[in-house]
Amino acid sequence: CEWMLYNFMQYLFVDYKVLMDFTLRKYRELLVHLQKKGYEFITFEQYCEQKSLFLESLASASSPATKWIILRHDVDLKAQNSLATAQIEHALGIAASYYFRVIPESNQPEVIRAIVAMGHEIGYHYEDMAIANGDTDKAYLHFQKQLQYFRQFYPVRTICMHGAPTSQWDGKDLWKQYDYRALEIIGEPYFDVNYEDIYYLTDTGRRWDGYKVSVRDRIPQYHDQWVERGWIYRNTINIINAVKHNTLPVRIMMTTHPHRWTNDPLGWLKELLLQSAKNIVKRLFLVK
């Protein structure tokens, strides 16, 4: 307990980079640096539609045209924060993919409509196995109903599993019995991206190296390779420095959780404290 308290206090008060991170200002700065270095931003839907073209770029890694990022957002909570990131992206000419849960904190129709109006993709951030308590048939019926609901805002063609770390049920297990492609879904990031060639960068756990405290939002089979190549980033400043020095991978799926990103000091501190506590619990009891 003393060790955890020491590290937590050090995290809060010694590392000044923490105080500069996970603000909307820092998020915009990251996007601008990536654009300046020639990265093209695409939605997951665009990637799935033109996968063969994007994969052809793997053969010519030295060409600037091969630098692209699938920009994905998991709207777990605080939908208004997603509206803020969507506005930043829209102003920079970037389209991203936003995945909404069915819970009220995420599923806010006015926010969804506004994000769609800016040219972004939306999809279903599904957790039906957890909602149905592991009953696959009930989960599939629930999935179909929610998919139909979200398609009133956008012709949803991609979906993304919500990790639901406190649930024993893995949402992806739904597809052991059913096929999402039968519902005109063309992509799910945990099944339809070749991470052997595409680096996965996510702010899970409110840190960019949070795979150690993530229950399901991780690609464990490739982490050792990425560590060996030095592709591990503690904070956004580390990523920006990698961009400046041309050491960041050139093909990336980048996932953020917009509820973590805010310029509001009180909201920022609350999220820092809450997520830090969650990370300790997940590391001790949930991560296998």
N, C-alpha and C positions, 0 to 999 in steps of 0.2 A: 504493500500500500504506500509506503514511504517513497519507493522508487517511482511509482506511477504519479504520485503527487509532485515529486521533484520534476519529472519530465513534463508534466502538464504546466507547471508554473514557468518552466524554462520556455516551453512552447509559446506561452502567452506574453512573457515580458522580456525575453532576451532576443529572440529572433525578430528583428524589426521588419523583415520581409512579410511576416504574418499580418502586420498592421497595414500593409499596402495591398494586400491580396483580396480577392473575391469581392471587389467593388465593380460597379458597372463601368467606372472609368478604366479600371485595369482590364476588363473584358474587351472594351473597345480598343484599347492599346494593343492587346494581343492580336485582334483581327487586323488592325492596320499594319502591324509588322509582318504578318503573314501575307497580306496582299502585296506589300512592297517587295517581298521576296518571290513573288510570282506564283503563289499558291492560288489555285482555282477552287472555289467553294461549290459543292453540289449537294443536292438533297439525296436522301437514301433512295427515293423513288427514281430520281434521274440515274443514279448508279445502277439500280436493278434493270431499268429500261435499256440502258446502253452498256451493260456490263462487258460485253465483248470488246467494245471500243476502249473502255478504260483499262481492261486487262492487256490490250495490245500495247499500251504505253509501258508495260513492265519490261519490255524488251529494249527500251531506250531510256534507261534511268538517268542519263546525263542531260537529257533535254529538259529545259524549263517547262515545257508544255506537259511534262509528266507529273508535275507537282499538283496534287489535288487533295482536298479534304472533304469527306462526307461529314457534314455538320449536323449533329443530332442533339436534341434536347429532350430530356425526360421530365415532364411536368408533374412532379410528384405532389407538390404543395404550392401555395401562394401563386396562383395563376397570374396575378398582376405582374409579378416579377418576370414572367415569360413574355408578357406584352412589352416590357422595357427592353429585354434583349432583342426581341423581334424588331423593335423600332430602331435600335442601333444597327442591326444588320441591314435593314431596309435602306437606311440612310447611306450605307456603304455599298449598296448594290448587291447584297448577299441574300440568297434564299437558303433556308434551313428547314429541317424536319422537326416538328414538335409532336410529341407523343403524350396524349392526355389519358389520365385515369378516369374512372367513373365516379370517384368520390367528389363531394362538393368543393373541396379545397383545390381540386384540379379542374374539374368539369364545370367551367363557367362559360356559358354560351356566348356572352358578349365579348369575352376575351378571345375565344376560338374564332369567332367571325372576324374580329379585327386582325388577327394574325393571318388568317386566310386572305383577307383583303390586301395585305401587303405582299402577297405572292409566295408565302411560305407553304410548305406541305404540312398537313397534320395526319396523325395516325392514332391507332388505339394502343394505349399502354396497358396491356391486359394482365390481369391477375385472377383469372376465373377459377383456377384450381384452388386457390386459397379461399375465394369467396364461397365456392361450392364444397369446401371442406374435403377435397380430394375425390369427389364424385365426378368422374370424367364426363358422363353423359349430361349431368346438370351443368357442368362447367362449359361444355360445348354449346348448349342451348343459351346459356348466359352470354357467351362470347358472340354468338350470332345476333342476339338482340342488341348488344352494345355496339357491334360493328354497324348494324343498320342505323342506330342512333347517330353515330359520328359521321356517317355518310350523308346525313342531311346538311352538313357543313362543308364537306369536301369529299370527292370520290376516292375514299381511302383505299390505297392499294398496298400499303406496307404497315406492319405492326411491330411491336417491340414488347418483350416480356418485362414486367415490373418485378424486381427482385424479391419483394415482400420478405425481408430477412427474418421476421419473427414467425413466419409460417413454415410448417414442415413440408409444405407442398411446393414443388418447383413448377412454375407456370408452364415451362417448356414441355413438361410431361404430357400435356394435353395432346401434343402432336405425335405421340406414340400410337394413339388410336385413331386420330383424325388427321386430315390433310388441309391445311389452311389455303392451299392453292385451289381447292374446290370452291372456295368463296371469292375467287378472283383476287387473291392476295399474291403479290409477286415477290415479296421479300420480308424476311425477319432477320435482324442483324446477327443473332446468335447462330443462325443456320446458313445464311446466304452471303456471308463475307468470308473470303479466304484470308485469314489472318497470318498465313505464312508469308504473304506479300503485302499485307496492309496492317499498319501499326494501330493498335487500339489505345487511345488516350482518353481517360475519363477522370472526372473530378469526384468520383465516388468517395464518400467519407470526408468530403471537403478538403481533399488533398489530391494531387495528381499522381501520387504513388500509393493510392489507397487500396491496391489489390490485396494487401495483407490484412485489411480489416473489412473486406467485402465478402458477403456470403455468396452472391451469384453474379454480380456485375464485374466479371473478370474473364480472362482467357488464359487459364493457368498453363496450358500446354506450351505457350510461347513466352512466358514471363522470363524464364531462365535465359533464353536467347536474347531478349531485349535488354536484360541486365548486363549480359556480356558485351553488348554493343554500346552500353552507356545510355540507353534510351529510357532512363528513369528520371523523372522530374518531380521535385518536392513541391514546388510552387510555380505560379504563373511567371514570375521573374526568371526562373530557370528555363522555362520554355522559350520566352522571348530572347534570352541570351543564346539559346540553341539556334533559334531562327537567324539571329544576327551573324552567327558563326557558321551557318550552313551545315549544322550537324543534326538538325531535326530530320526524321524520316520524311521522304517525299510523298508517300501515300499513306493517308491517315483516316481513320474514323475517329472524330473527336466528339465526345459526349459531355454535355454539361447538365447540371440540375439547376435551373434558373432560380429556384428559391434560395440558393446559397449566395447569390450575387445581388448586392444592394449597396446603394450609397447612404442609406439610412443608418446612422451610427448605432442606434439602439437595436435595430433589427440585425445588423451585422454582428454585434456582440452576442446577442441571443443565439444566433445560429452557430457561432463559433463555440460557445459554451455547450450548447445542446449536442452538437455533432461530435465534439471532443469526448463527451461522456458516452455517447453511443458507440464510438470507436473502441473505447476501453471494454465495454460490455461485449461487443461483437468479437473482439480479439480473444477475450477470455472464455466466452461461452458458445458462440455461434459459428465462427469460422473453422472449417475443417482442413 
